[in-house]
Amino acid sequence: MVIALAPGPLLVRSREVADYLPEAMRNWDMIVAPEPTKNSFPAYNDDDLLLSSLYIDVNVLSVAPDVVLVNDACPELARILEQFSFQVVPVRRRHRRIFGGGFHCGTLDTVREGGPEDYFS
């Protein structure tokens, strides 16, 4: 999983994704997310349909170049992002594994100011 937080920094599931990045993104800074823990999720029954992996919380949403929405059940991820000078806005989303998407995938179209930018030149 790779999330571009802004031009330059990438939030990645593990360092191994570097081998799979497009050439244009290989010089971007990689921020490696912490390993998820099962106890940061509600308990589910064995027959519950879970549509996403334990890594669902890597799917954060950038709302400004330095502001990121992060699940409030992930304080370690929040601390790591703050170390990279991001302002973290904790938001509660308890049952995200049954929805099949994190903040980034689970939002409607976001209207932003400004126009398209080329991050690869």
N, C-alpha and C positions, 0 to 999 in steps of 0.2 A: 504494500500500500504506500502510495506517495501522494502527499498533499502539498501543493505550492502555496505557501503562506503569504508570500509577497514576491516581488522580483528579487531572486537571490536565495532565500531560505526555503528548504524543503523539509517537511516533516515526514520521516520514513519509519516503516515498521522495523527495519533492521538494516545494517550496513550492506548486507548482501544485495540490496536493490541497486546499488551503484553500478553493478555490471550490466544492468538492464535499462539504465536511463538512456534517453536519446543523447547523442553527442552534445547538443546545445545545452543540456542541463548538467553535464558532468562536472562543470566547474562551480555549480551552485553549492552553498553550504548545506550540509545534511545535519538535521537535528533528529537524533534517534529517539524514538518514543520508548518509554519503559515497558517492560514485559507486563501484560495485564494480569491481574489476579482475579480468580474466580469469586472471591468474597466481595468484590466491588459491584456485583450484580445481584439482583433478587434471586431467590431460590426458585427453580422451575422443576416441574415433574418430568420424568423421563419421556412421557408422551407429548410434552409441549413442543410445538414447532418453533424452533429457534432459527431465524432467517439470517443471522449474521454471526461472525466469529467473535472471539474474545477481544479482537483488535478493533472493534467497532469505534472505540473512543479516539482512535487516531484520526477519525473522520471529523475534524474540527471545522469551524467556519470562520474565515477571516472577514471581518466587517470593515476594516481599515488596514492600511499597510502595517500597523503595529498593534492592532487589537484583534484578539481571537476569542471566540466562544468555545469553552471547554466544559465537558461534563463535570459537575461538581463532585462526582464520585472518583475523580482522578487527580488528587492533589499533587502526586509526583509528576505527572505530565504538566500540570500548571506551573510547578516550580522550575522545571526544565525550560519551558517556554519563557518564563520570566527571566531566567539567566541569559536568554538571548534577546533581552530587551523588549519582549512583547508584553502588552497589557492584557491580562487574562480576565475574561468575564466568566465566572462560574455560573452554569445553568443546570438546573436539575432535569434529568431525563432518565428516569429509573428503568423503564422497560424497553430500552433501545434495541435489545437483541431480538425482540419479537416483531419490531417494525422493519427490520432489514436495511436500515440506513442510519448513519450518524447525522450530525448537524449539517454538514456540507451537502450530503445527498438528500436529506429530508427537508430542505427548504424550497420554497417556491422561487421563481425568478427574483433575483435581487437587483434593485435599481441602484446604480452607483453614479456618482457625479463624474464628469469627464468623459473622454472617449476611449476607444481602443488604444492599447499600448503594445509595442513590440518589446518583449522581454528577452529576445534572443539575439539582438544585433550587437 
